[in-house]
């Protein structure tokens, strides 16, 4: 396995790999679909339950989300290595580098709060926007609300983009390479920027998968789509960071 220093220079891959990562995620998912879907349902339910805790719930769920991502990265590493998948592998984040992973969650939380404040300061009113959509107001009034909200929405998208880039690979870098949170965030940001074309293609492909999943009633489609998304994330990590795949296997010492 590679070390943290091996991950400091991410590879640049072809844009077409963005599709291949989704296909690889689907192939890995097919190896044990029932357990992967069940594990996502349970872990997602736990994260959502944390969010229901008064006052601190939203913060707790944000802190816990990288732990879930790390668990799926460990599960897909096991499947990729031909190891039988078991439930404890999904707890790799909790049993391993929990504090560094939660630090990534804290960055996500603080970044989201700060960006939200910037958008509110620019006059963005999400409640008014949702109320207008639900009540189906006059098209002219709806257009006026959208025009007022557009600068804040565009600013929010511009600010969220580097936050997502920095946190995209961070859990895998921490779990597999032992990177410190700050290092993982910086390396993830560089990796996504370096492979922007492949990441864009991957994002479009995953978006199509999620749209199809949304057509399934009761959110049951997410039980398939989200594990495939995690599988695609694992495949993209392997393609960009798994430098040990190019290294010759160490020679074994035979005792006489």
C-alpha positions as CSV (number, residue, x, y, z in Angstrom):
1,X,0.0,0.0,0.0
2,X,1.2,3.5,-0.6
3,X,2.3,5.9,2.0
4,X,1.1,9.5,2.6
5,X,4.0,10.8,0.7
6,X,3.1,8.7,-2.4
7,X,-0.2,10.6,-2.6
8,X,1.3,14.1,-2.7
9,X,1.4,14.0,-6.6
10,X,-1.9,12.8,-8.0
11,X,-1.9,11.4,-11.5
12,X,-3.6,13.1,-14.5
13,X,-5.9,10.7,-16.3
14,X,-8.0,10.9,-19.5
15,X,-11.4,12.4,-19.5
16,X,-12.9,9.2,-20.7
17,X,-12.0,7.6,-17.4
18,X,-14.9,9.5,-15.8
19,X,-17.3,7.0,-17.4
20,X,-15.1,4.0,-16.6
21,X,-15.2,4.9,-12.9
22,X,-19.0,4.6,-12.9
23,X,-18.8,1.3,-14.7
24,X,-16.2,0.1,-12.3
25,X,-18.3,1.1,-9.4
26,X,-21.3,-0.8,-10.8
27,X,-19.1,-3.9,-11.3
28,X,-17.9,-3.8,-7.7
29,X,-21.4,-3.2,-6.5
30,X,-22.6,-6.3,-8.3
31,X,-20.2,-8.5,-6.2
32,X,-22.4,-8.0,-3.1
33,X,-25.4,-5.8,-3.9
34,X,-27.5,-6.8,-1.0
35,X,-25.0,-6.1,1.7
36,X,-23.8,-2.8,0.1
37,X,-27.4,-1.5,-0.2
38,X,-28.3,-2.7,3.3
39,X,-25.1,-1.1,4.7
40,X,-25.9,2.2,3.0
41,X,-29.5,2.1,4.3
42,X,-28.3,1.5,7.9
43,X,-25.4,4.0,7.9
44,X,-27.4,6.7,6.1
45,X,-30.2,6.2,8.6
46,X,-27.8,6.7,11.4
47,X,-26.5,9.9,9.9
48,X,-30.0,11.2,9.3
49,X,-31.0,10.2,12.9
50,X,-28.1,12.2,14.2
51,X,-29.4,15.2,12.2
52,X,-32.7,15.0,14.2
53,X,-31.0,15.7,17.5
54,X,-32.0,19.2,18.6
55,X,-29.5,22.0,18.3
56,X,-26.4,19.8,17.5
57,X,-28.0,17.3,15.2
58,X,-27.0,19.0,11.9
59,X,-23.4,19.4,13.1
60,X,-23.2,15.7,14.2
61,X,-24.4,14.4,10.9
62,X,-21.9,16.5,9.0
63,X,-19.1,15.3,11.2
64,X,-20.2,11.7,10.7
65,X,-20.5,11.7,6.9
66,X,-16.8,11.2,6.2
67,X,-16.8,8.2,8.5
68,X,-19.5,6.6,6.3
69,X,-17.5,7.4,3.1
70,X,-14.4,5.8,4.7
71,X,-16.4,2.7,5.6
72,X,-17.5,2.3,2.0
73,X,-13.9,2.9,0.7
74,X,-12.7,0.1,3.0
75,X,-15.6,-2.2,1.8
76,X,-14.7,-1.6,-1.9
77,X,-11.0,-2.1,-1.2
78,X,-11.9,-5.5,0.3
79,X,-14.1,-6.4,-2.7
80,X,-11.4,-5.2,-5.1
81,X,-8.9,-7.5,-3.3
82,X,-11.2,-10.5,-3.5
83,X,-11.8,-10.5,0.2
84,X,-15.2,-11.5,1.5
85,X,-17.2,-8.5,2.5
86,X,-18.4,-8.3,6.1
87,X,-20.2,-5.6,8.1
88,X,-17.3,-4.6,10.3
89,X,-15.4,-3.3,7.2
90,X,-18.0,-0.6,6.9
91,X,-16.9,0.7,10.3
92,X,-13.3,1.2,9.2
93,X,-13.6,4.9,9.7
94,X,-14.9,4.6,13.2
95,X,-12.4,1.9,14.2
96,X,-9.5,3.7,12.5
97,X,-8.7,7.4,11.9
98,X,-12.0,8.7,13.3
99,X,-10.7,12.1,14.5
100,X,-8.9,13.1,11.2
101,X,-12.0,12.0,9.3
102,X,-14.3,14.0,11.6
103,X,-11.9,17.0,11.1
104,X,-12.8,16.8,7.4
105,X,-16.4,16.8,8.4
106,X,-15.8,19.9,10.5
107,X,-14.3,21.6,7.4
108,X,-17.4,20.7,5.4
109,X,-19.6,22.0,8.2
110,X,-17.8,25.3,8.7
111,X,-17.4,25.9,5.0
112,X,-21.2,25.3,4.4
113,X,-22.1,27.6,7.3
114,X,-19.8,30.4,6.0
115,X,-21.0,30.1,2.4
116,X,-24.6,30.1,3.7
117,X,-23.9,33.3,5.5
118,X,-22.4,34.9,2.4
119,X,-25.5,34.0,0.4
120,X,-27.9,35.3,3.1
121,X,-25.9,38.5,3.2
122,X,-26.4,38.9,-0.6
123,X,-30.2,38.8,0.0
124,X,-30.8,35.1,-0.7
125,X,-34.0,33.9,1.0
126,X,-34.5,30.1,0.5
127,X,-37.8,30.1,2.4
128,X,-39.3,32.7,0.1
129,X,-38.0,30.8,-3.0
130,X,-39.5,27.5,-1.8
131,X,-42.8,29.1,-0.8
132,X,-43.0,30.8,-4.3
133,X,-42.4,27.4,-6.0
134,X,-44.9,25.6,-3.9
135,X,-47.7,28.1,-4.2
136,X,-47.1,28.5,-7.9
137,X,-47.1,32.3,-7.9
138,X,-47.5,34.5,-11.0
139,X,-44.7,33.7,-13.4
140,X,-43.6,37.4,-13.4
141,X,-43.3,37.3,-9.6
142,X,-41.4,34.0,-9.7
143,X,-39.0,35.4,-12.3
144,X,-38.4,38.5,-10.1
145,X,-37.6,36.2,-7.1
146,X,-35.2,34.2,-9.3
147,X,-33.5,37.3,-10.6
148,X,-33.0,38.5,-7.1
149,X,-31.6,35.2,-5.9
150,X,-29.4,34.5,-8.9
151,X,-26.3,36.4,-7.9
152,X,-26.3,34.7,-4.5
153,X,-26.9,31.3,-6.0
154,X,-24.0,31.8,-8.5
155,X,-21.7,33.0,-5.7
156,X,-22.7,30.0,-3.6
157,X,-21.9,27.6,-6.4
158,X,-18.5,29.3,-7.0
159,X,-17.7,28.9,-3.3
160,X,-19.0,25.4,-2.9
161,X,-16.9,24.1,-5.8
162,X,-13.5,24.3,-4.1
163,X,-15.0,23.0,-0.9
164,X,-16.3,19.9,-2.6
165,X,-13.0,19.5,-4.5
166,X,-11.0,19.6,-1.3
167,X,-13.2,17.1,0.5
168,X,-13.9,14.7,-2.4
169,X,-10.9,12.4,-1.9
170,X,-9.9,13.4,1.6
171,X,-11.5,10.4,3.4
172,X,-9.8,7.9,1.2
173,X,-6.5,9.7,1.5
174,X,-6.7,9.6,5.3
175,X,-7.9,6.0,5.5
176,X,-5.6,4.5,2.9
177,X,-2.6,6.7,3.1
178,X,-2.6,8.0,6.6
179,X,-2.6,11.6,5.4
180,X,-3.3,14.4,7.9
181,X,-6.5,16.3,7.4
182,X,-4.9,19.5,6.0
183,X,-2.7,17.5,3.7
184,X,-5.6,15.3,2.5
185,X,-7.7,18.4,1.8
186,X,-4.9,20.1,-0.2
187,X,-4.0,17.0,-2.2
188,X,-7.7,16.3,-3.0
189,X,-8.1,19.8,-4.2
190,X,-5.1,19.5,-6.5
191,X,-6.2,16.1,-7.8
192,X,-9.7,17.3,-8.8
193,X,-8.3,20.4,-10.4
194,X,-5.7,18.4,-12.3
195,X,-8.3,15.9,-13.5
196,X,-11.1,18.4,-14.0
197,X,-12.2,16.9,-17.4
198,X,-12.5,13.4,-16.0
199,X,-14.2,14.6,-12.9
200,X,-16.7,16.6,-15.0
201,X,-17.5,13.5,-17.1
202,X,-17.8,11.4,-13.9
203,X,-20.1,14.0,-12.4
204,X,-22.4,14.0,-15.4
205,X,-22.5,10.2,-15.4
206,X,-23.2,10.0,-11.7
207,X,-25.9,12.7,-12.1
208,X,-27.6,10.6,-14.7
209,X,-27.5,7.6,-12.3
210,X,-29.0,9.7,-9.5
211,X,-31.8,11.1,-11.7
212,X,-32.7,7.5,-12.7
213,X,-32.7,6.6,-9.0
214,X,-35.0,9.5,-8.2
215,X,-37.6,8.0,-10.4
216,X,-37.9,4.9,-8.1
217,X,-40.6,5.5,-5.4
218,X,-39.8,5.8,-1.7
219,X,-36.2,6.7,-2.4
220,X,-35.4,3.0,-2.9
221,X,-33.3,3.9,-6.0
222,X,-30.8,5.5,-3.7
223,X,-30.1,2.2,-2.1
224,X,-28.5,1.2,-5.4
225,X,-27.3,4.6,-6.8
226,X,-25.4,5.7,-3.7
227,X,-23.3,2.5,-3.3
228,X,-22.5,2.8,-7.0
229,X,-21.4,6.4,-6.4
230,X,-19.1,5.3,-3.6
231,X,-17.8,2.5,-5.9
232,X,-17.0,5.2,-8.5
233,X,-15.3,7.3,-5.9
234,X,-13.1,4.3,-5.0
235,X,-12.3,3.6,-8.6
236,X,-11.3,7.2,-9.2
237,X,-9.1,7.1,-6.2
238,X,-7.4,4.0,-7.5
239,X,-6.8,5.6,-10.9
240,X,-5.4,8.8,-9.6
241,X,-3.6,7.8,-6.4
242,X,-2.9,4.1,-6.4
243,X,0.8,4.4,-7.3
244,X,1.6,1.0,-5.7
245,X,-0.2,-0.6,-8.7
246,X,2.7,0.3,-10.9
247,X,5.4,-0.9,-8.5
248,X,6.8,-4.4,-8.7
249,X,5.8,-6.7,-6.0
250,X,8.5,-7.1,-3.3
251,X,10.5,-10.3,-3.6
252,X,9.7,-12.9,-1.0
253,X,12.5,-14.3,1.3
254,X,12.4,-18.1,1.3
255,X,13.6,-19.9,4.4
256,X,15.6,-23.0,3.9
